[in-house]
Amino acid sequence: MELNLKQMITENRNKNTMNIDLLDTLEMVKVINDEDKKVALAVEKELENIAKAIDKISYAFLNGGRLIYI
C-alpha cells in the first residue's frame, strides 16, 4: 500500500503558521492557541461518529478483542 502524503490534510503546511518562526514568543503562543481552538470545534462536529466508534471498540473489548491504532 502506497500513501500519497501530499493528499493528506494533516501533512500539509498550515498557512496560518507559515511565519511562526518570525513572531515574538507571545504572538507565537497566541497563534498556536488559535489553531488549537479549532480542534474542539472539529471534534464537536464528529461527536456522533466518535460515540459510535467507542461503542464498537467497547463491544470488541468485552468480547476478547483489542484495539490497534497507529
MOPAC internal coordinates of N, CA, C and O (Angstrom, degrees):
PM7 1SCF
backbone

  N    0.0000 0     0.00 0     0.00 0    0    0    0
  C    1.4529 1     0.00 0     0.00 0    1    0    0
  C    1.5300 1   108.32 1     0.00 0    2    1    0
  O    1.2310 1   120.67 1   -51.94 1    3    2    1
  N    1.2948 1   116.33 1   128.06 1    3    2    1
  C    1.4562 1   121.37 1  -178.53 1    5    3    2
  C    1.5260 1   109.38 1  -112.34 1    6    5    3
  O    1.2310 1   120.57 1   -49.10 1    7    6    5
  N    1.3355 1   116.52 1   130.90 1    7    6    5
  C    1.4588 1   121.59 1   179.49 1    9    7    6
  C    1.5192 1   110.48 1  -102.46 1   10    9    7
  O    1.2310 1   121.34 1   -41.69 1   11   10    9
  N    1.3172 1   115.05 1   138.31 1   11   10    9
  C    1.4519 1   120.52 1   173.88 1   13   11   10
  C    1.5268 1   107.08 1  -102.43 1   14   13   11
  O    1.2310 1   120.30 1   -82.07 1   15   14   13
  N    1.3343 1   117.03 1    97.93 1   15   14   13
  C    1.4585 1   121.38 1  -175.39 1   17   15   14
  C    1.5296 1   112.87 1   -62.70 1   18   17   15
  O    1.2310 1   120.03 1   155.87 1   19   18   17
  N    1.3089 1   117.54 1   -24.13 1   19   18   17
  C    1.4676 1   120.31 1  -179.73 1   21   19   18
  C    1.5268 1   111.72 1   -68.05 1   22   21   19
  O    1.2310 1   120.16 1   160.02 1   23   22   21
  N    1.3190 1   117.30 1   -19.98 1   23   22   21
  C    1.4647 1   120.92 1   179.46 1   25   23   22
  C    1.5260 1   112.35 1   -89.91 1   26   25   23
  O    1.2310 1   120.12 1   171.77 1   27   26   25
  N    1.3251 1   117.38 1    -8.23 1   27   26   25
  C    1.4604 1   121.24 1  -178.15 1   29   27   26
  C    1.5242 1   109.98 1   -92.23 1   30   29   27
  O    1.2310 1   120.28 1   -58.59 1   31   30   29
  N    1.3209 1   117.07 1   121.41 1   31   30   29
  C    1.4606 1   122.10 1  -179.12 1   33   31   30
  C    1.5193 1   111.08 1   -55.68 1   34   33   31
  O    1.2310 1   120.32 1   141.10 1   35   34   33
  N    1.3231 1   117.00 1   -38.90 1   35   34   33
  C    1.4638 1   120.22 1  -176.83 1   37   35   34
  C    1.5146 1   112.81 1   -66.43 1   38   37   35
  O    1.2310 1   120.01 1   164.94 1   39   38   37
  N    1.3220 1   117.58 1   -15.06 1   39   38   37
  C    1.4627 1   120.66 1  -178.47 1   41   39   38
  C    1.5214 1   112.89 1  -102.88 1   42   41   39
  O    1.2310 1   120.39 1  -178.23 1   43   42   41
  N    1.3285 1   116.86 1     1.77 1   43   42   41
  C    1.4640 1   121.04 1   178.55 1   45   43   42
  C    1.5169 1   110.69 1   -85.03 1   46   45   43
  O    1.2310 1   120.82 1   -23.98 1   47   46   45
  N    1.3170 1   116.03 1   156.02 1   47   46   45
  C    1.4637 1   121.04 1   174.03 1   49   47   46
  C    1.5281 1   108.55 1   -70.36 1   50   49   47
  O    1.2310 1   120.90 1   -37.57 1   51   50   49
  N    1.2988 1   115.89 1   142.43 1   51   50   49
  C    1.4602 1   121.99 1   178.52 1   53   51   50
  C    1.5289 1   107.59 1   -89.73 1   54   53   51
  O    1.2310 1   120.59 1   -63.89 1   55   54   53
  N    1.3270 1   116.48 1   116.11 1   55   54   53
  C    1.4638 1   120.34 1  -177.75 1   57   55   54
  C    1.5278 1   112.22 1   -60.92 1   58   57   55
  O    1.2310 1   120.20 1   155.49 1   59   58   57
  N    1.3360 1   117.23 1   -24.51 1   59   58   57
  C    1.4627 1   120.21 1  -179.03 1   61   59   58
  C    1.5224 1   113.24 1   -79.13 1   62   61   59
  O    1.2310 1   120.47 1   168.59 1   63   62   61
  N    1.3293 1   116.72 1   -11.41 1   63   62   61
  C    1.4653 1   119.38 1  -179.18 1   65   63   62
  C    1.5295 1   112.59 1  -123.38 1   66   65   63
  O    1.2310 1   120.19 1  -163.40 1   67   66   65
  N    1.2990 1   117.25 1    16.60 1   67   66   65
  C    1.4678 1   121.34 1  -177.02 1   69   67   66
  C    1.5271 1   112.37 1   -58.34 1   70   69   67
  O    1.2310 1   120.04 1   144.21 1   71   70   69
  N    1.3231 1   117.53 1   -35.79 1   71   70   69
  C    1.4687 1   120.94 1  -176.73 1   73   71   70
  C    1.5231 1   111.94 1  -111.87 1   74   73   71
  O    1.2310 1   120.63 1  -152.54 1   75   74   73
  N    1.3129 1   116.41 1    27.46 1   75   74   73
  C    1.4670 1   119.77 1  -176.09 1   77   75   74
  C    1.5268 1   111.76 1   -59.64 1   78   77   75
  O    1.2310 1   120.49 1   150.05 1   79   78   77
  N    1.3057 1   116.67 1   -29.95 1   79   78   77
  C    1.4659 1   120.47 1  -179.36 1   81   79   78
  C    1.5258 1   112.70 1   -70.76 1   82   81   79
  O    1.2310 1   120.14 1   167.25 1   83   82   81
  N    1.3217 1   117.34 1   -12.75 1   83   82   81
  C    1.4637 1   121.02 1   179.86 1   85   83   82
  C    1.5241 1   112.59 1   -95.13 1   86   85   83
  O    1.2310 1   120.34 1   173.70 1   87   86   85
  N    1.3328 1   116.95 1    -6.30 1   87   86   85
  C    1.4610 1   121.48 1  -176.57 1   89   87   86
  C    1.5215 1   110.84 1   -86.60 1   90   89   87
  O    1.2310 1   121.86 1   -23.19 1   91   90   89
  N    1.3580 1   114.05 1   156.81 1   91   90   89
  C    1.4611 1   116.24 1   171.63 1   93   91   90
  C    1.5307 1   107.51 1   -74.98 1   94   93   91
  O    1.2310 1   120.32 1   -11.24 1   95   94   93
  N    1.2966 1   116.99 1   168.76 1   95   94   93
  C    1.4607 1   121.41 1  -171.24 1   97   95   94
  C    1.5221 1   112.54 1   -59.70 1   98   97   95
  O    1.2310 1   119.79 1   135.44 1   99   98   97
  N    1.3234 1   118.01 1   -44.56 1   99   98   97
  C    1.4643 1   120.55 1  -179.63 1  101   99   98
  C    1.5173 1   110.90 1   -61.65 1  102  101   99
  O    1.2310 1   120.20 1   133.05 1  103  102  101
  N    1.3242 1   117.21 1   -46.95 1  103  102  101
  C    1.4657 1   120.61 1   178.75 1  105  103  102
  C    1.5366 1   110.42 1   -62.04 1  106  105  103
  O    1.2310 1   120.45 1   141.89 1  107  106  105
  N    1.3137 1   116.75 1   -38.11 1  107  106  105
  C    1.4580 1   121.31 1   179.43 1  109  107  106
  C    1.5314 1   110.84 1   -60.47 1  110  109  107
  O    1.2310 1   120.36 1   131.65 1  111  110  109
  N    1.3322 1   116.92 1   -48.35 1  111  110  109
  C    1.4636 1   118.47 1  -178.76 1  113  111  110
  C    1.5242 1   112.07 1   -70.37 1  114  113  111
  O    1.2310 1   120.30 1   152.09 1  115  114  113
  N    1.3253 1   117.03 1   -27.91 1  115  114  113
  C    1.4728 1   119.76 1   174.36 1  117  115  114
  C    1.5245 1   110.45 1   -65.38 1  118  117  115
  O    1.2310 1   120.26 1   137.04 1  119  118  117
  N    1.3249 1   117.12 1   -42.96 1  119  118  117
  C    1.4638 1   121.16 1   178.69 1  121  119  118
  C    1.5321 1   109.77 1   -62.84 1  122  121  119
  O    1.2310 1   120.69 1   134.67 1  123  122  121
  N    1.3218 1   116.29 1   -45.33 1  123  122  121
  C    1.4636 1   120.21 1   178.95 1  125  123  122
  C    1.5211 1   110.18 1   -61.42 1  126  125  123
  O    1.2310 1   120.19 1   136.03 1  127  126  125
  N    1.3247 1   117.24 1   -43.97 1  127  126  125
  C    1.4600 1   121.59 1   179.44 1  129  127  126
  C    1.5266 1   111.55 1   -62.28 1  130  129  127
  O    1.2310 1   120.39 1   137.24 1  131  130  129
  N    1.3289 1   116.86 1   -42.76 1  131  130  129
  C    1.4678 1   120.47 1   177.86 1  133  131  130
  C    1.5223 1   111.26 1   -60.80 1  134  133  131
  O    1.2310 1   120.42 1   139.87 1  135  134  133
  N    1.3254 1   116.80 1   -40.13 1  135  134  133
  C    1.4605 1   120.21 1   178.75 1  137  135  134
  C    1.5318 1   110.70 1   -69.43 1  138  137  135
  O    1.2310 1   120.37 1   141.55 1  139  138  137
  N    1.3312 1   116.90 1   -38.45 1  139  138  137
  C    1.4610 1   120.82 1   178.84 1  141  139  138
  C    1.5252 1   112.33 1   -63.24 1  142  141  139
  O    1.2310 1   120.13 1   146.60 1  143  142  141
  N    1.3273 1   117.36 1   -33.40 1  143  142  141
  C    1.4674 1   121.61 1   179.05 1  145  143  142
  C    1.5248 1   111.23 1   -59.61 1  146  145  143
  O    1.2310 1   120.18 1   150.47 1  147  146  145
  N    1.3008 1   117.26 1   -29.53 1  147  146  145
  C    1.4657 1   121.95 1  -178.30 1  149  147  146
  C    1.5249 1   112.15 1   -68.50 1  150  149  147
  O    1.2310 1   120.70 1   155.99 1  151  150  149
  N    1.3274 1   116.27 1   -24.01 1  151  150  149
  C    1.4654 1   120.33 1  -178.87 1  153  151  150
  C    1.5243 1   110.15 1   -63.37 1  154  153  151
  O    1.2310 1   120.17 1   131.15 1  155  154  153
  N    1.3110 1   117.28 1   -48.85 1  155  154  153
  C    1.4671 1   120.82 1  -178.64 1  157  155  154
  C    1.5254 1   111.57 1   -60.00 1  158  157  155
  O    1.2310 1   120.24 1   141.30 1  159  158  157
  N    1.3133 1   117.15 1   -38.70 1  159  158  157
  C    1.4703 1   120.32 1   178.72 1  161  159  158
  C    1.5247 1   111.29 1   -67.97 1  162  161  159
  O    1.2310 1   120.42 1   141.74 1  163  162  161
  N    1.3206 1   116.80 1   -38.26 1  163  162  161
  C    1.4618 1   120.62 1   178.28 1  165  163  162
  C    1.5261 1   110.18 1   -66.94 1  166  165  163
  O    1.2310 1   120.35 1   138.11 1  167  166  165
  N    1.3260 1   116.94 1   -41.89 1  167  166  165
  C    1.4630 1   120.66 1   178.70 1  169  167  166
  C    1.5283 1   109.86 1   -64.06 1  170  169  167
  O    1.2310 1   120.40 1   137.94 1  171  170  169
  N    1.3193 1   116.83 1   -42.06 1  171  170  169
  C    1.4672 1   121.06 1  -179.41 1  173  171  170
  C    1.5282 1   111.69 1   -55.74 1  174  173  171
  O    1.2310 1   120.25 1   142.05 1  175  174  173
  N    1.3104 1   117.13 1   -37.95 1  175  174  173
  C    1.4603 1   121.45 1  -179.91 1  177  175  174
  C    1.5248 1   112.37 1   -67.76 1  178  177  175
  O    1.2310 1   119.90 1   160.89 1  179  178  177
  N    1.3221 1   117.79 1   -19.11 1  179  178  177
  C    1.4601 1   122.43 1  -176.05 1  181  179  178
  C    1.5244 1   113.66 1  -113.38 1  182  181  179
  O    1.2310 1   119.79 1  -164.86 1  183  182  181
  N    1.3289 1   118.00 1    15.14 1  183  182  181
  C    1.4607 1   120.75 1  -176.02 1  185  183  182
  C    1.5312 1   112.91 1   -56.33 1  186  185  183
  O    1.2310 1   120.22 1   138.52 1  187  186  185
  N    1.3165 1   117.19 1   -41.48 1  187  186  185
  C    1.4711 1   120.11 1  -179.82 1  189  187  186
  C    1.5312 1   110.45 1   -62.02 1  190  189  187
  O    1.2310 1   120.26 1   134.80 1  191  190  189
  N    1.3273 1   117.10 1   -45.20 1  191  190  189
  C    1.4670 1   120.60 1   178.80 1  193  191  190
  C    1.5264 1   112.02 1   -67.24 1  194  193  191
  O    1.2310 1   120.60 1   143.30 1  195  194  193
  N    1.3150 1   116.45 1   -36.70 1  195  194  193
  C    1.4646 1   120.15 1   177.98 1  197  195  194
  C    1.5231 1   110.17 1   -64.68 1  198  197  195
  O    1.2310 1   120.31 1   136.98 1  199  198  197
  N    1.3303 1   117.01 1   -43.02 1  199  198  197
  C    1.4643 1   120.83 1   178.28 1  201  199  198
  C    1.5261 1   110.75 1   -62.04 1  202  201  199
  O    1.2310 1   120.11 1   138.27 1  203  202  201
  N    1.3239 1   117.40 1   -41.73 1  203  202  201
  C    1.4622 1   120.83 1   177.63 1  205  203  202
  C    1.5228 1   111.24 1   -61.61 1  206  205  203
  O    1.2310 1   120.77 1   137.49 1  207  206  205
  N    1.3133 1   116.14 1   -42.51 1  207  206  205
  C    1.4693 1   120.11 1   178.99 1  209  207  206
  C    1.5227 1   110.75 1   -63.71 1  210  209  207
  O    1.2310 1   120.11 1   137.48 1  211  210  209
  N    1.3266 1   117.39 1   -42.52 1  211  210  209
  C    1.4662 1   121.03 1   178.56 1  213  211  210
  C    1.5195 1   110.40 1   -61.12 1  214  213  211
  O    1.2310 1   120.37 1   136.40 1  215  214  213
  N    1.3265 1   116.90 1   -43.60 1  215  214  213
  C    1.4674 1   120.38 1   179.18 1  217  215  214
  C    1.5242 1   111.45 1   -61.18 1  218  217  215
  O    1.2310 1   120.32 1   136.70 1  219  218  217
  N    1.3236 1   116.99 1   -43.30 1  219  218  217
  C    1.4646 1   120.59 1   179.82 1  221  219  218
  C    1.5283 1   111.41 1   -66.87 1  222  221  219
  O    1.2310 1   120.69 1   139.27 1  223  222  221
  N    1.3115 1   116.29 1   -40.73 1  223  222  221
  C    1.4653 1   120.39 1   179.24 1  225  223  222
  C    1.5267 1   110.04 1   -65.94 1  226  225  223
  O    1.2310 1   120.55 1   136.82 1  227  226  225
  N    1.3343 1   116.55 1   -43.18 1  227  226  225
  C    1.4643 1   120.46 1   178.47 1  229  227  226
  C    1.5202 1   110.86 1   -60.97 1  230  229  227
  O    1.2310 1   120.54 1   136.73 1  231  230  229
  N    1.3134 1   116.57 1   -43.27 1  231  230  229
  C    1.4663 1   121.05 1   178.24 1  233  231  230
  C    1.5302 1   110.09 1   -59.90 1  234  233  231
  O    1.2310 1   120.74 1   136.29 1  235  234  233
  N    1.3144 1   116.20 1   -43.71 1  235  234  233
  C    1.4679 1   120.58 1   179.33 1  237  235  234
  C    1.5318 1   110.58 1   -62.74 1  238  237  235
  O    1.2310 1   120.24 1   135.86 1  239  238  237
  N    1.3272 1   117.15 1   -44.14 1  239  238  237
  C    1.4691 1   120.63 1   178.88 1  241  239  238
  C    1.5265 1   110.92 1   -60.06 1  242  241  239
  O    1.2310 1   120.91 1   135.78 1  243  242  241
  N    1.3283 1   115.86 1   -44.22 1  243  242  241
  C    1.4668 1   120.33 1  -178.29 1  245  243  242
  C    1.5322 1   112.42 1   -67.34 1  246  245  243
  O    1.2310 1   120.85 1   164.35 1  247  246  245
  N    1.3229 1   115.99 1   -15.65 1  247  246  245
  C    1.4614 1   120.92 1  -179.81 1  249  247  246
  C    1.5273 1   111.87 1  -112.46 1  250  249  247
  O    1.2310 1   120.93 1  -152.17 1  251  250  249
  N    1.3219 1   115.83 1    27.83 1  251  250  249
  C    1.4535 1   120.77 1   175.22 1  253  251  250
  C    1.5093 1   115.39 1    82.36 1  254  253  251
  O    1.2310 1   120.26 1  -174.18 1  255  254  253
  N    1.3152 1   117.11 1     5.82 1  255  254  253
  C    1.4576 1   120.53 1  -179.37 1  257  255  254
  C    1.5141 1   112.00 1   -81.57 1  258  257  255
  O    1.2310 1   121.21 1     0.24 1  259  258  257
  N    1.2960 1   115.30 1  -179.76 1  259  258  257
  C    1.4596 1   120.37 1   178.44 1  261  259  258
  C    1.5259 1   109.33 1  -145.13 1  262  261  259
  O    1.2310 1   121.11 1   -12.18 1  263  262  261
  N    1.2956 1   115.48 1   167.82 1  263  262  261
  C    1.4597 1   122.41 1  -179.54 1  265  263  262
  C    1.5183 1   108.37 1  -118.70 1  266  265  263
  O    1.2310 1   121.43 1   -53.62 1  267  266  265
  N    1.3102 1   114.86 1   126.38 1  267  266  265
  C    1.4514 1   120.53 1   175.95 1  269  267  266
  C    1.5302 1   106.13 1  -123.25 1  270  269  267
  O    1.2310 1   120.84 1   -58.33 1  271  270  269
  N    1.3116 1   116.01 1   121.67 1  271  270  269
  C    1.4606 1   118.59 1   177.67 1  273  271  270
  C    1.5127 1   109.57 1  -134.16 1  274  273  271
  O    1.2310 1   121.49 1   -27.43 1  275  274  273
  N    1.2947 1   114.75 1   152.57 1  275  274  273
  C    1.4546 1   121.31 1  -177.90 1  277  275  274
  C    1.5032 1   108.33 1  -125.63 1  278  277  275
  O    1.2310 1   120.10 1   180.00 1  279  278  277

